[in-house]
């Protein structure tokens, strides 16, 4: 799913997923998402299809600039 998201022209502009990510780059992005809460930088979730639990997208709330009164939310679906 991450590799497929990386082919969207907009998605790589909004975060740390590189455009046309390799398998290794996509895996590294997933690991970064899994660390967001522990680092205090936000909450990152996978969107799954109900019928088979396949990952079809990503959504999150990012709090990196919360001290300045800024937060952002977003989502992307393949």
mmCIF file of the N, C-alpha and C atoms, coordinates in Angstrom:
data_MODEL
# 
_entry.id   MODEL 
# 
loop_
_atom_site.group_PDB 
_atom_site.id 
_atom_site.type_symbol 
_atom_site.label_atom_id 
_atom_site.label_alt_id 
_atom_site.label_comp_id 
_atom_site.label_asym_id 
_atom_site.label_entity_id 
_atom_site.label_seq_id 
_atom_site.pdbx_PDB_ins_code 
_atom_site.Cartn_x 
_atom_site.Cartn_y 
_atom_site.Cartn_z 
_atom_site.occupancy 
_atom_site.B_iso_or_equiv 
_atom_site.pdbx_formal_charge 
_atom_site.auth_seq_id 
_atom_site.auth_comp_id 
_atom_site.auth_asym_id 
_atom_site.auth_atom_id 
_atom_site.pdbx_PDB_model_num 
ATOM 1   N N  . UNK A 1 1  ? 0.821   -1.174 0.000  1.00 0.00 ? 1  UNK A N  1 
ATOM 2   C CA . UNK A 1 1  ? 0.000   0.000  0.000  1.00 0.00 ? 1  UNK A CA 1 
ATOM 3   C C  . UNK A 1 1  ? 0.876   1.253  0.000  1.00 0.00 ? 1  UNK A C  1 
ATOM 4   N N  . UNK A 1 2  ? 1.927   1.267  0.807  1.00 0.00 ? 2  UNK A N  1 
ATOM 5   C CA . UNK A 1 2  ? 2.799   2.443  0.856  1.00 0.00 ? 2  UNK A CA 1 
ATOM 6   C C  . UNK A 1 2  ? 3.455   2.699  -0.501 1.00 0.00 ? 2  UNK A C  1 
ATOM 7   N N  . UNK A 1 3  ? 3.911   1.641  -1.143 1.00 0.00 ? 3  UNK A N  1 
ATOM 8   C CA . UNK A 1 3  ? 4.513   1.829  -2.474 1.00 0.00 ? 3  UNK A CA 1 
ATOM 9   C C  . UNK A 1 3  ? 3.487   2.378  -3.454 1.00 0.00 ? 3  UNK A C  1 
ATOM 10  N N  . UNK A 1 4  ? 2.269   1.882  -3.391 1.00 0.00 ? 4  UNK A N  1 
ATOM 11  C CA . UNK A 1 4  ? 1.230   2.381  -4.292 1.00 0.00 ? 4  UNK A CA 1 
ATOM 12  C C  . UNK A 1 4  ? 0.915   3.849  -3.986 1.00 0.00 ? 4  UNK A C  1 
ATOM 13  N N  . UNK A 1 5  ? 0.833   4.211  -2.705 1.00 0.00 ? 5  UNK A N  1 
ATOM 14  C CA . UNK A 1 5  ? 0.608   5.615  -2.340 1.00 0.00 ? 5  UNK A CA 1 
ATOM 15  C C  . UNK A 1 5  ? 1.716   6.504  -2.883 1.00 0.00 ? 5  UNK A C  1 
ATOM 16  N N  . UNK A 1 6  ? 2.932   5.997  -2.906 1.00 0.00 ? 6  UNK A N  1 
ATOM 17  C CA . UNK A 1 6  ? 4.074   6.810  -3.333 1.00 0.00 ? 6  UNK A CA 1 
ATOM 18  C C  . UNK A 1 6  ? 4.026   7.167  -4.814 1.00 0.00 ? 6  UNK A C  1 
ATOM 19  N N  . UNK A 1 7  ? 3.177   6.495  -5.589 1.00 0.00 ? 7  UNK A N  1 
ATOM 20  C CA . UNK A 1 7  ? 3.065   6.807  -7.019 1.00 0.00 ? 7  UNK A CA 1 
ATOM 21  C C  . UNK A 1 7  ? 2.084   7.938  -7.293 1.00 0.00 ? 7  UNK A C  1 
ATOM 22  N N  . UNK A 1 8  ? 1.335   8.327  -6.274 1.00 0.00 ? 8  UNK A N  1 
ATOM 23  C CA . UNK A 1 8  ? 0.418   9.459  -6.417 1.00 0.00 ? 8  UNK A CA 1 
ATOM 24  C C  . UNK A 1 8  ? 1.247   10.739 -6.486 1.00 0.00 ? 8  UNK A C  1 
ATOM 25  N N  . UNK A 1 9  ? 0.962   11.645 -7.403 1.00 0.00 ? 9  UNK A N  1 
ATOM 26  C CA . UNK A 1 9  ? 1.792   12.845 -7.521 1.00 0.00 ? 9  UNK A CA 1 
ATOM 27  C C  . UNK A 1 9  ? 1.706   13.767 -6.300 1.00 0.00 ? 9  UNK A C  1 
ATOM 28  N N  . UNK A 1 10 ? 0.628   13.708 -5.535 1.00 0.00 ? 10 UNK A N  1 
ATOM 29  C CA . UNK A 1 10 ? 0.432   14.604 -4.399 1.00 0.00 ? 10 UNK A CA 1 
ATOM 30  C C  . UNK A 1 10 ? 0.993   14.055 -3.091 1.00 0.00 ? 10 UNK A C  1 
ATOM 31  N N  . UNK A 1 11 ? 0.816   12.772 -2.843 1.00 0.00 ? 11 UNK A N  1 
ATOM 32  C CA . UNK A 1 11 ? 1.162   12.181 -1.541 1.00 0.00 ? 11 UNK A CA 1 
ATOM 33  C C  . UNK A 1 11 ? 2.609   12.458 -1.121 1.00 0.00 ? 11 UNK A C  1 
ATOM 34  N N  . UNK A 1 12 ? 3.612   12.243 -1.957 1.00 0.00 ? 12 UNK A N  1 
ATOM 35  C CA . UNK A 1 12 ? 4.990   12.503 -1.516 1.00 0.00 ? 12 UNK A CA 1 
ATOM 36  C C  . UNK A 1 12 ? 5.253   13.969 -1.159 1.00 0.00 ? 12 UNK A C  1 
ATOM 37  N N  . UNK A 1 13 ? 4.443   14.879 -1.656 1.00 0.00 ? 13 UNK A N  1 
ATOM 38  C CA . UNK A 1 13 ? 4.614   16.297 -1.343 1.00 0.00 ? 13 UNK A CA 1 
ATOM 39  C C  . UNK A 1 13 ? 4.141   16.639 0.068  1.00 0.00 ? 13 UNK A C  1 
ATOM 40  N N  . UNK A 1 14 ? 3.349   15.748 0.677  1.00 0.00 ? 14 UNK A N  1 
ATOM 41  C CA . UNK A 1 14 ? 2.720   16.067 1.955  1.00 0.00 ? 14 UNK A CA 1 
ATOM 42  C C  . UNK A 1 14 ? 3.415   15.461 3.167  1.00 0.00 ? 14 UNK A C  1 
ATOM 43  N N  . UNK A 1 15 ? 4.407   14.616 2.959  1.00 0.00 ? 15 UNK A N  1 
ATOM 44  C CA . UNK A 1 15 ? 5.038   13.967 4.103  1.00 0.00 ? 15 UNK A CA 1 
ATOM 45  C C  . UNK A 1 15 ? 6.383   13.375 3.751  1.00 0.00 ? 15 UNK A C  1 
ATOM 46  N N  . UNK A 1 16 ? 6.726   12.303 4.430  1.00 0.00 ? 16 UNK A N  1 
ATOM 47  C CA . UNK A 1 16 ? 8.072   11.732 4.287  1.00 0.00 ? 16 UNK A CA 1 
ATOM 48  C C  . UNK A 1 16 ? 8.133   10.499 3.387  1.00 0.00 ? 16 UNK A C  1 
ATOM 49  N N  . UNK A 1 17 ? 7.040   10.156 2.725  1.00 0.00 ? 17 UNK A N  1 
ATOM 50  C CA . UNK A 1 17 ? 7.047   9.034  1.787  1.00 0.00 ? 17 UNK A CA 1 
ATOM 51  C C  . UNK A 1 17 ? 7.609   9.514  0.455  1.00 0.00 ? 17 UNK A C  1 
ATOM 52  N N  . UNK A 1 18 ? 8.754   8.969  0.017  1.00 0.00 ? 18 UNK A N  1 
ATOM 53  C CA . UNK A 1 18 ? 9.326   9.422  -1.249 1.00 0.00 ? 18 UNK A CA 1 
ATOM 54  C C  . UNK A 1 18 ? 8.458   9.020  -2.448 1.00 0.00 ? 18 UNK A C  1 
ATOM 55  N N  . UNK A 1 19 ? 8.509   9.819  -3.485 1.00 0.00 ? 19 UNK A N  1 
ATOM 56  C CA . UNK A 1 19 ? 7.815   9.471  -4.722 1.00 0.00 ? 19 UNK A CA 1 
ATOM 57  C C  . UNK A 1 19 ? 8.403   8.211  -5.330 1.00 0.00 ? 19 UNK A C  1 
ATOM 58  N N  . UNK A 1 20 ? 7.532   7.359  -5.870 1.00 0.00 ? 20 UNK A N  1 
ATOM 59  C CA . UNK A 1 20 ? 7.951   6.099  -6.486 1.00 0.00 ? 20 UNK A CA 1 
ATOM 60  C C  . UNK A 1 20 ? 8.911   5.325  -5.575 1.00 0.00 ? 20 UNK A C  1 
ATOM 61  N N  . UNK A 1 21 ? 8.498   5.174  -4.326 1.00 0.00 ? 21 UNK A N  1 
ATOM 62  C CA . UNK A 1 21 ? 9.339   4.534  -3.310 1.00 0.00 ? 21 UNK A CA 1 
ATOM 63  C C  . UNK A 1 21 ? 9.677   3.093  -3.660 1.00 0.00 ? 21 UNK A C  1 
ATOM 64  N N  . UNK A 1 22 ? 10.900  2.740  -3.351 1.00 0.00 ? 22 UNK A N  1 
ATOM 65  C CA . UNK A 1 22 ? 11.303  1.335  -3.451 1.00 0.00 ? 22 UNK A CA 1 
ATOM 66  C C  . UNK A 1 22 ? 10.669  0.584  -2.285 1.00 0.00 ? 22 UNK A C  1 
ATOM 67  N N  . UNK A 1 23 ? 10.771  -0.724 -2.301 1.00 0.00 ? 23 UNK A N  1 
ATOM 68  C CA . UNK A 1 23 ? 10.253  -1.529 -1.207 1.00 0.00 ? 23 UNK A CA 1 
ATOM 69  C C  . UNK A 1 23 ? 10.914  -1.128 0.112  1.00 0.00 ? 23 UNK A C  1 
ATOM 70  N N  . UNK A 1 24 ? 12.214  -0.903 0.078  1.00 0.00 ? 24 UNK A N  1 
ATOM 71  C CA . UNK A 1 24 ? 12.952  -0.499 1.274  1.00 0.00 ? 24 UNK A CA 1 
ATOM 72  C C  . UNK A 1 24 ? 12.504  0.877  1.775  1.00 0.00 ? 24 UNK A C  1 
ATOM 73  N N  . UNK A 1 25 ? 12.320  1.824  0.879  1.00 0.00 ? 25 UNK A N  1 
ATOM 74  C CA . UNK A 1 25 ? 11.868  3.166  1.261  1.00 0.00 ? 25 UNK A CA 1 
ATOM 75  C C  . UNK A 1 25 ? 10.456  3.125  1.836  1.00 0.00 ? 25 UNK A C  1 
ATOM 76  N N  . UNK A 1 26 ? 9.589   2.330  1.227  1.00 0.00 ? 26 UNK A N  1 
ATOM 77  C CA . UNK A 1 26 ? 8.218   2.197  1.731  1.00 0.00 ? 26 UNK A CA 1 
ATOM 78  C C  . UNK A 1 26 ? 8.212   1.560  3.112  1.00 0.00 ? 26 UNK A C  1 
ATOM 79  N N  . UNK A 1 27 ? 9.033   0.555  3.316  1.00 0.00 ? 27 UNK A N  1 
ATOM 80  C CA . UNK A 1 27 ? 9.128   -0.094 4.637  1.00 0.00 ? 27 UNK A CA 1 
ATOM 81  C C  . UNK A 1 27 ? 9.656   0.873  5.689  1.00 0.00 ? 27 UNK A C  1 
ATOM 82  N N  . UNK A 1 28 ? 10.628  1.685  5.330  1.00 0.00 ? 28 UNK A N  1 
ATOM 83  C CA . UNK A 1 28 ? 11.171  2.678  6.260  1.00 0.00 ? 28 UNK A CA 1 
ATOM 84  C C  . UNK A 1 28 ? 10.099  3.700  6.627  1.00 0.00 ? 28 UNK A C  1 
ATOM 85  N N  . UNK A 1 29 ? 9.272   4.071  5.673  1.00 0.00 ? 29 UNK A N  1 
ATOM 86  C CA . UNK A 1 29 ? 8.167   4.998  5.933  1.00 0.00 ? 29 UNK A CA 1 
ATOM 87  C C  . UNK A 1 29 ? 7.189   4.390  6.928  1.00 0.00 ? 29 UNK A C  1 
ATOM 88  N N  . UNK A 1 30 ? 6.858   3.114  6.747  1.00 0.00 ? 30 UNK A N  1 
ATOM 89  C CA . UNK A 1 30 ? 5.951   2.426  7.679  1.00 0.00 ? 30 UNK A CA 1 
ATOM 90  C C  . UNK A 1 30 ? 6.539   2.450  9.093  1.00 0.00 ? 30 UNK A C  1 
ATOM 91  N N  . UNK A 1 31 ? 7.819   2.165  9.217  1.00 0.00 ? 31 UNK A N  1 
ATOM 92  C CA . UNK A 1 31 ? 8.473   2.178  10.528 1.00 0.00 ? 31 UNK A CA 1 
ATOM 93  C C  . UNK A 1 31 ? 8.380   3.575  11.149 1.00 0.00 ? 31 UNK A C  1 
ATOM 94  N N  . UNK A 1 32 ? 8.590   4.620  10.341 1.00 0.00 ? 32 UNK A N  1 
ATOM 95  C CA . UNK A 1 32 ? 8.479   5.993  10.861 1.00 0.00 ? 32 UNK A CA 1 
ATOM 96  C C  . UNK A 1 32 ? 7.064   6.258  11.377 1.00 0.00 ? 32 UNK A C  1 
ATOM 97  N N  . UNK A 1 33 ? 6.066   5.766  10.651 1.00 0.00 ? 33 UNK A N  1 
ATOM 98  C CA . UNK A 1 33 ? 4.685   5.972  11.088 1.00 0.00 ? 33 UNK A CA 1 
ATOM 99  C C  . UNK A 1 33 ? 4.422   5.270  12.416 1.00 0.00 ? 33 UNK A C  1 
ATOM 100 N N  . UNK A 1 34 ? 4.982   4.093  12.576 1.00 0.00 ? 34 UNK A N  1 
ATOM 101 C CA . UNK A 1 34 ? 4.783   3.325  13.803 1.00 0.00 ? 34 UNK A CA 1 
ATOM 102 C C  . UNK A 1 34 ? 5.410   4.001  15.017 1.00 0.00 ? 34 UNK A C  1 
ATOM 103 N N  . UNK A 1 35 ? 6.369   4.874  14.808 1.00 0.00 ? 35 UNK A N  1 
ATOM 104 C CA . UNK A 1 35 ? 7.063   5.557  15.911 1.00 0.00 ? 35 UNK A CA 1 
ATOM 105 C C  . UNK A 1 35 ? 6.432   6.895  16.286 1.00 0.00 ? 35 UNK A C  1 
ATOM 106 N N  . UNK A 1 36 ? 5.507   7.397  15.493 1.00 0.00 ? 36 UNK A N  1 
ATOM 107 C CA . UNK A 1 36 ? 4.975   8.755  15.700 1.00 0.00 ? 36 UNK A CA 1 
ATOM 108 C C  . UNK A 1 36 ? 4.446   8.973  17.118 1.00 0.00 ? 36 UNK A C  1 
ATOM 109 N N  . UNK A 1 37 ? 3.633   8.077  17.611 1.00 0.00 ? 37 UNK A N  1 
ATOM 110 C CA . UNK A 1 37 ? 3.029   8.258  18.934 1.00 0.00 ? 37 UNK A CA 1 
ATOM 111 C C  . UNK A 1 37 ? 4.099   8.256  20.026 1.00 0.00 ? 37 UNK A C  1 
ATOM 112 N N  . UNK A 1 38 ? 5.003   7.287  19.991 1.00 0.00 ? 38 UNK A N  1 
ATOM 113 C CA . UNK A 1 38 ? 6.054   7.193  21.013 1.00 0.00 ? 38 UNK A CA 1 
ATOM 114 C C  . UNK A 1 38 ? 6.948   8.438  21.015 1.00 0.00 ? 38 UNK A C  1 
ATOM 115 N N  . UNK A 1 39 ? 7.155   9.017  19.849 1.00 0.00 ? 39 UNK A N  1 
ATOM 116 C CA . UNK A 1 39 ? 7.985   10.224 19.738 1.00 0.00 ? 39 UNK A CA 1 
ATOM 117 C C  . UNK A 1 39 ? 7.228   11.488 20.129 1.00 0.00 ? 39 UNK A C  1 
ATOM 118 N N  . UNK A 1 40 ? 5.913   11.359 20.274 1.00 0.00 ? 40 UNK A N  1 
ATOM 119 C CA . UNK A 1 40 ? 5.092   12.522 20.601 1.00 0.00 ? 40 UNK A CA 1 
ATOM 120 C C  . UNK A 1 40 ? 4.825   13.430 19.419 1.00 0.00 ? 40 UNK A C  1 
ATOM 121 N N  . UNK A 1 41 ? 5.008   12.901 18.205 1.00 0.00 ? 41 UNK A N  1 
ATOM 122 C CA . UNK A 1 41 ? 4.816   13.739 17.017 1.00 0.00 ? 41 UNK A CA 1 
ATOM 123 C C  . UNK A 1 41 ? 3.478   13.526 16.334 1.00 0.00 ? 41 UNK A C  1 
ATOM 124 N N  . UNK A 1 42 ? 2.665   12.589 16.838 1.00 0.00 ? 42 UNK A N  1 
ATOM 125 C CA . UNK A 1 42 ? 1.350   12.416 16.247 1.00 0.00 ? 42 UNK A CA 1 
ATOM 126 C C  . UNK A 1 42 ? 0.822   11.007 16.356 1.00 0.00 ? 42 UNK A C  1 
ATOM 127 N N  . UNK A 1 43 ? -0.217  10.778 15.588 1.00 0.00 ? 43 UNK A N  1 
ATOM 128 C CA . UNK A 1 43 ? -0.892  9.488  15.552 1.00 0.00 ? 43 UNK A CA 1 
ATOM 129 C C  . UNK A 1 43 ? -1.044  9.092  14.088 1.00 0.00 ? 43 UNK A C  1 
ATOM 130 N N  . UNK A 1 44 ? -0.658  7.895  13.766 1.00 0.00 ? 44 UNK A N  1 
ATOM 131 C CA . UNK A 1 44 ? -0.670  7.424  12.389 1.00 0.00 ? 44 UNK A CA 1 
ATOM 132 C C  . UNK A 1 44 ? -1.437  6.108  12.323 1.00 0.00 ? 44 UNK A C  1 
ATOM 133 N N  . UNK A 1 45 ? -2.346  5.995  11.382 1.00 0.00 ? 45 UNK A N  1 
ATOM 134 C CA . UNK A 1 45 ? -3.207  4.815  11.276 1.00 0.00 ? 45 UNK A CA 1 
ATOM 135 C C  . UNK A 1 45 ? -3.260  4.300  9.845  1.00 0.00 ? 45 UNK A C  1 
ATOM 136 N N  . UNK A 1 46 ? -3.425  3.007  9.728  1.00 0.00 ? 46 UNK A N  1 
ATOM 137 C CA . UNK A 1 46 ? -3.663  2.390  8.432  1.00 0.00 ? 46 UNK A CA 1 
ATOM 138 C C  . UNK A 1 46 ? -5.171  2.281  8.229  1.00 0.00 ? 46 UNK A C  1 
ATOM 139 N N  . UNK A 1 47 ? -5.620  2.568  7.032  1.00 0.00 ? 47 UNK A N  1 
ATOM 140 C CA . UNK A 1 47 ? -7.018  2.372  6.672  1.00 0.00 ? 47 UNK A CA 1 
ATOM 141 C C  . UNK A 1 47 ? -7.113  0.997  6.028  1.00 0.00 ? 47 UNK A C  1 
ATOM 142 N N  . UNK A 1 48 ? -7.974  0.152  6.556  1.00 0.00 ? 48 UNK A N  1 
ATOM 143 C CA . UNK A 1 48 ? -8.098  -1.224 6.063  1.00 0.00 ? 48 UNK A CA 1 
ATOM 144 C C  . UNK A 1 48 ? -9.493  -1.466 5.491  1.00 0.00 ? 48 UNK A C  1 
ATOM 145 N N  . UNK A 1 49 ? -9.533  -2.274 4.453  1.00 0.00 ? 49 UNK A N  1 
ATOM 146 C CA . UNK A 1 49 ? -10.804 -2.674 3.856  1.00 0.00 ? 49 UNK A CA 1 
ATOM 147 C C  . UNK A 1 49 ? -11.476 -3.663 4.812  1.00 0.00 ? 49 UNK A C  1 
ATOM 148 N N  . UNK A 1 50 ? -12.716 -3.444 5.117  1.00 0.00 ? 50 UNK A N  1 
ATOM 149 C CA . UNK A 1 50 ? -13.439 -4.270 6.087  1.00 0.00 ? 50 UNK A CA 1 
ATOM 150 C C  . UNK A 1 50 ? -13.551 -5.726 5.651  1.00 0.00 ? 50 UNK A C  1 
ATOM 151 N N  . UNK A 1 51 ? -13.767 -5.972 4.380  1.00 0.00 ? 51 UNK A N  1 
ATOM 152 C CA . UNK A 1 51 ? -14.029 -7.341 3.906  1.00 0.00 ? 51 UNK A CA 1 
ATOM 153 C C  . UNK A 1 51 ? -12.845 -8.288 4.068  1.00 0.00 ? 51 UNK A C  1 
ATOM 154 N N  . UNK A 1 52 ? -11.612 -7.751 3.975  1.00 0.00 ? 52 UNK A N  1 
ATOM 155 C CA . UNK A 1 52 ? -10.456 -8.652 4.052  1.00 0.00 ? 52 UNK A CA 1 
ATOM 156 C C  . UNK A 1 52 ? -9.257  -8.065 4.818  1.00 0.00 ? 52 UNK A C  1 
ATOM 157 N N  . UNK A 1 53 ? -9.449  -6.939 5.455  1.00 0.00 ? 53 UNK A N  1 
ATOM 158 C CA . UNK A 1 53 ? -8.389  -6.287 6.233  1.00 0.00 ? 53 UNK A CA 1 
ATOM 159 C C  . UNK A 1 53 ? -7.191  -5.824 5.400  1.00 0.00 ? 53 UNK A C  1 
ATOM 160 N N  . UNK A 1 54 ? -7.330  -5.764 4.087  1.00 0.00 ? 54 UNK A N  1 
ATOM 161 C CA . UNK A 1 54 ? -6.234  -5.285 3.246  1.00 0.00 ? 54 UNK A CA 1 
ATOM 162 C C  . UNK A 1 54 ? -6.010  -3.792 3.491  1.00 0.00 ? 54 UNK A C  1 
ATOM 163 N N  . UNK A 1 55 ? -4.756  -3.381 3.592  1.00 0.00 ? 55 UNK A N  1 
ATOM 164 C CA . UNK A 1 55 ? -4.419  -1.969 3.764  1.00 0.00 ? 55 UNK A CA 1 
ATOM 165 C C  . UNK A 1 55 ? -4.738  -1.223 2.474  1.00 0.00 ? 55 UNK A C  1 
ATOM 166 N N  . UNK A 1 56 ? -5.551  -0.178 2.579  1.00 0.00 ? 56 UNK A N  1 
ATOM 167 C CA . UNK A 1 56 ? -5.929  0.596  1.396  1.00 0.00 ? 56 UNK A CA 1 
ATOM 168 C C  . UNK A 1 56 ? -5.623  2.081  1.541  1.00 0.00 ? 56 UNK A C  1 
ATOM 169 N N  . UNK A 1 57 ? -5.063  2.468  2.676  1.00 0.00 ? 57 UNK A N  1 
ATOM 170 C CA . UNK A 1 57 ? -4.756  3.879  2.848  1.00 0.00 ? 57 UNK A CA 1 
ATOM 171 C C  . UNK A 1 57 ? -4.124  4.169  4.196  1.00 0.00 ? 57 UNK A C  1 
ATOM 172 N N  . UNK A 1 58 ? -3.982  5.448  4.438  1.00 0.00 ? 58 UNK A N  1 
ATOM 173 C CA . UNK A 1 58 ? -3.280  5.929  5.631  1.00 0.00 ? 58 UNK A CA 1 
ATOM 174 C C  . UNK A 1 58 ? -3.950  7.221  6.085  1.00 0.00 ? 58 UNK A C  1 
ATOM 175 N N  . UNK A 1 59 ? -4.030  7.410  7.395  1.00 0.00 ? 59 UNK A N  1 
ATOM 176 C CA . UNK A 1 59 ? -4.529  8.673  7.924  1.00 0.00 ? 59 UNK A CA 1 
ATOM 177 C C  . UNK A 1 59 ? -3.778  8.988  9.207  1.00 0.00 ? 59 UNK A C  1 
ATOM 178 N N  . UNK A 1 60 ? -3.801  10.251 9.577  1.00 0.00 ? 60 UNK A N  1 
ATOM 179 C CA . UNK A 1 60 ? -3.094  10.587 10.793 1.00 0.00 ? 60 UNK A CA 1 
ATOM 180 C C  . UNK A 1 60 ? -3.362  11.991 11.285 1.00 0.00 ? 60 UNK A C  1 
ATOM 181 N N  . UNK A 1 61 ? -2.908  12.202 12.493 1.00 0.00 ? 61 UNK A N  1 
ATOM 182 C CA . UNK A 1 61 ? -2.929  13.505 13.139 1.00 0.00 ? 61 UNK A CA 1 
ATOM 183 C C  . UNK A 1 61 ? -1.496  13.778 13.559 1.00 0.00 ? 61 UNK A C  1 
ATOM 184 N N  . UNK A 1 62 ? -0.920  14.868 13.071 1.00 0.00 ? 62 UNK A N  1 
ATOM 185 C CA . UNK A 1 62 ? 0.477   15.171 13.321 1.00 0.00 ? 62 UNK A CA 1 
ATOM 186 C C  . UNK A 1 62 ? 0.580   16.377 14.229 1.00 0.00 ? 62 UNK A C  1 
ATOM 187 N N  . UNK A 1 63 ? 1.355   16.218 15.293 1.00 0.00 ? 63 UNK A N  1 
ATOM 188 C CA . UNK A 1 63 ? 1.430   17.211 16.362 1.00 0.00 ? 63 UNK A CA 1 
ATOM 189 C C  . UNK A 1 63 ? 2.812   17.815 16.533 1.00 0.00 ? 63 UNK A C  1 
ATOM 190 N N  . UNK A 1 64 ? 3.651   17.675 15.548 1.00 0.00 ? 64 UNK A N  1 
ATOM 191 C CA . UNK A 1 64 ? 5.048   18.116 15.646 1.00 0.00 ? 64 UNK A CA 1 
ATOM 192 C C  . UNK A 1 64 ? 5.172   19.592 16.038 1.00 0.00 ? 64 UNK A C  1 
ATOM 193 N N  . UNK A 1 65 ? 4.238   20.419 15.606 1.00 0.00 ? 65 UNK A N  1 
ATOM 194 C CA . UNK A 1 65 ? 4.288   21.855 15.890 1.00 0.00 ? 65 UNK A CA 1 
ATOM 195 C C  . UNK A 1 65 ? 3.210   22.272 16.883 1.00 0.00 ? 65 UNK A C  1 
ATOM 196 N N  . UNK A 1 66 ? 2.796   21.354 17.742 1.00 0.00 ? 66 UNK A N  1 
ATOM 197 C CA . UNK A 1 66 ? 1.728   21.637 18.691 1.00 0.00 ? 66 UNK A CA 1 
ATOM 198 C C  . UNK A 1 66 ? 2.090   22.771 19.645 1.00 0.00 ? 66 UNK A C  1 
ATOM 199 N N  . UNK A 1 67 ? 3.362   22.858 20.030 1.00 0.00 ? 67 UNK A N  1 
ATOM 200 C CA . UNK A 1 67 ? 3.800   23.946 20.919 1.00 0.00 ? 67 UNK A CA 1 
ATOM 201 C C  . UNK A 1 67 ? 3.553   25.326 20.311 1.00 0.00 ? 67 UNK A C  1 
ATOM 202 N N  . UNK A 1 68 ? 3.531   25.391 18.978 1.00 0.00 ? 68 UNK A N  1 
ATOM 203 C CA . UNK A 1 68 ? 3.259   26.663 18.282 1.00 0.00 ? 68 UNK A CA 1 
ATOM 204 C C  . UNK A 1 68 ? 1.776   26.814 17.962 1.00 0.00 ? 68 UNK A C  1 
ATOM 205 N N  . UNK A 1 69 ? 0.954   25.869 18.441 1.00 0.00 ? 69 UNK A N  1 
ATOM 206 C CA . UNK A 1 69 ? -0.485  25.938 18.194 1.00 0.00 ? 69 UNK A CA 1 
ATOM 207 C C  . UNK A 1 69 ? -0.904  25.356 16.858 1.00 0.00 ? 69 UNK A C  1 
ATOM 208 N N  . UNK A 1 70 ? -0.049  24.514 16.244 1.00 0.00 ? 70 UNK A N  1 
ATOM 209 C CA . UNK A 1 70 ? -0.359  23.940 14.938 1.00 0.00 ? 70 UNK A CA 1 
ATOM 210 C C  . UNK A 1 70 ? -0.425  22.417 15.024 1.00 0.00 ? 70 UNK A C  1 
ATOM 211 N N  . UNK A 1 71 ? -1.419  21.869 14.377 1.00 0.00 ? 71 UNK A N  1 
ATOM 212 C CA . UNK A 1 71 ? -1.531  20.428 14.185 1.00 0.00 ? 71 UNK A CA 1 
ATOM 213 C C  . UNK A 1 71 ? -2.081  20.227 12.779 1.00 0.00 ? 71 UNK A C  1 
ATOM 214 N N  . UNK A 1 72 ? -1.900  19.064 12.227 1.00 0.00 ? 72 UNK A N  1 
ATOM 215 C CA . UNK A 1 72 ? -2.462  18.805 10.909 1.00 0.00 ? 72 UNK A CA 1 
ATOM 216 C C  . UNK A 1 72 ? -3.001  17.380 10.864 1.00 0.00 ? 72 UNK A C  1 
ATOM 217 N N  . UNK A 1 73 ? -3.984  17.194 10.030 1.00 0.00 ? 73 UNK A N  1 
ATOM 218 C CA . UNK A 1 73 ? -4.592  15.879 9.840  1.00 0.00 ? 73 UNK A CA 1 
ATOM 219 C C  . UNK A 1 73 ? -4.658  15.623 8.349  1.00 0.00 ? 73 UNK A C  1 
ATOM 220 N N  . UNK A 1 74 ? -4.619  14.371 7.985  1.00 0.00 ? 74 UNK A N  1 
ATOM 221 C CA . UNK A 1 74 ? -4.712  14.051 6.574  1.00 0.00 ? 74 UNK A CA 1 
ATOM 222 C C  . UNK A 1 74 ? -4.972  12.585 6.343  1.00 0.00 ? 74 UNK A C  1 
ATOM 223 N N  . UNK A 1 75 ? -5.265  12.269 5.107  1.00 0.00 ? 75 UNK A N  1 
ATOM 224 C CA . UNK A 1 75 ? -5.481  10.885 4.727  1.00 0.00 ? 75 UNK A CA 1 
ATOM 225 C C  . UNK A 1 75 ? -5.154  10.720 3.254  1.00 0.00 ? 75 UNK A C  1 
ATOM 226 N N  . UNK A 1 76 ? -4.878  9.494  2.879  1.00 0.00 ? 76 UNK A N  1 
ATOM 227 C CA . UNK A 1 76 ? -4.659  9.133  1.482  1.00 0.00 ? 76 UNK A CA 1 
ATOM 228 C C  . UNK A 1 76 ? -5.167  7.702  1.304  1.00 0.00 ? 76 UNK A C  1 
ATOM 229 N N  . UNK A 1 77 ? -5.820  7.466  0.196  1.00 0.00 ? 77 UNK A N  1 
ATOM 230 C CA . UNK A 1 77 ? -6.362  6.136  -0.101 1.00 0.00 ? 77 UNK A CA 1 
ATOM 231 C C  . UNK A 1 77 ? -5.880  5.722  -1.486 1.00 0.00 ? 77 UNK A C  1 
ATOM 232 N N  . UNK A 1 78 ? -5.444  4.459  -1.602 1.00 0.00 ? 78 UNK A N  1 
ATOM 233 C CA . UNK A 1 78 ? -4.981  3.968  -2.898 1.00 0.00 ? 78 UNK A CA 1 
ATOM 234 C C  . UNK A 1 78 ? -6.155  3.599  -3.777 1.00 0.00 ? 78 UNK A C  1 
# 
